[in-house]
Amino acid sequence: MIIEFENNLRRIICSVLGDHDDVDFGVTPERIATWKEKREIEQKKKKGILLETRIIYYSDFYDLYKIIDKNWTSFKPIFIDKKRFEIFFNEVENCRNTIAHGREILSFQNDLLKGIIGDLKNQIINYHSNNMNPDDVFVKILKISDSLGNIWESSDITKIYSSKKVLKVGDKLEFIIEAFDPNGREIEYFIEINYDNTIKQKNNRIILEITKKMISRSKSFTIGACTMNEDYKNRDSVIFCCTIMP
């Protein structure tokens, strides 16, 4: 739950300030350098594995508070009450420190964590509800990255992206799909290979194995996210194109 709290704050920071290395997060250049160093170490340790590239995901827990504090005017429409945000953040930090020192958190602390995370999600939903647009109603893909190094982001004008690398039968391609539903509904992730073959799962990491049936000079896959059990179609998707050799 603590990781969920942290990553929700990181997503909020990305949506408000941006997610590129040159974003002014309001922290010192030394902190940015530390994040970059951690990212480089992680990339060297896990070479060949698809990793998160956004710099904010290599920040420390307390860095998140510093960023929001320094840019409070930008974050106020989401969190509303700064003192309330600080109290909840400190409660999560206390639980985090307890676990880090090898101690169990108490049942009431566990319940408190659930409440704080639920409240944070509710604040995000309320913020979007007060600024209604299609992104506040329907599920939206924020980013797709794959193990070939290709990246599609929601800021891209088109919903099509291609790989410059040629794939072969037997290759395995991993995708990470990041999506957000403004109403907090459970999201499923999918890759449509053709009209009667779809990989669909709740895990946002999908591994696609290249088969003979996919051989083509120009093969496309539909990669997307959707919510379940709706009275209306609630999905978003991006087309991935590539060349597949025998």
Residue, then its C-alpha position, 0 to 999 in steps of 0.5 A: m500500500i505504501i508503494e501504491f501511495e508513492n506511485n500515485l503521488r508520482r503520477i500526480i507530479c508527472s501530470v501536473l509538472g511533466d515527466h522529462d529530465d529537464v522539468d523544474f521539480g523545485v529540488t536541488p541539482e544535487r537531488i536530480a543528479t542522485w536520481k539520475e545516478k540511481r537510474e543508471i545503476e538500475q539500468k546497468k544491473k538489469k540490462g535487457i529488462l524493461l525498466e521505468t525511465r521517468i526520472i521521478y520514479y527514482s526519487d526518494f519518498y521524502d523528495l515527493y513531499k519536497i516537490i509538492d511543497k515547493n510547487w504547492t500552488s500547482f498542486k492545491p487544486i488537487f489536495i486543497d488543504k496543505k495541512r491535511f496533506e502533510i498530516f496524511f503524508n507523515e502518517v504514511e512516512n511513519c508506517r514506512n519507517t516502521i516497516a523499514h526497521g523490520r517491525e510490523i505495523l499495527s492493524f489500525q495503522n493498516d486501516l489508516l493506510k487504506g483510508i489515506i490511499g482511498d482519500l488520495k484517489n478520491q481527491i484525484i477523481n474530484y479534481h477531474s470531476n471539477n474540470m470535466n472533459p473526455d479524459d475525466v470520464f473515459v480510461k486513458i492510456l498515458k504511456i506505452s513502452d516496450s523492450l525494444g526501447n520504443i515509447w509512446e506517450s499521451s502527448d504524441i499527436t497520433k495514436i500510432y507508433s512503430s519499431k525501427k527494429v525488425l522482429k523474428v519468429g520466436d522473439k518475445l516483446e514485452f510492453i508496459i501499458e500505463a493507463f488511468d481511469p478517472n472514476g477509479r474503475e479496475i483496468e484490464y490491459f490487452i493486445e489484439i493480435n487479430y480479430d479472433n486472438t487477444i491477450k487480455q489481463k489485469n497485469n499491465r506488463i504483457i509479453l507477446e511471443i512472435t509466431k509464424k502467423m504474424i510474419s509480415r512486412s507491416k504487421s500491426f497490433t492494437i495495444g490498449a486498456c479498458t474497464m470491465n462491466e460497463d454499460y458503454k464502451n470504455r477503452d483507449s488504444v494505440i497501434f503498434c507497427c513493426t516488420i516481422m521476418p521468418 
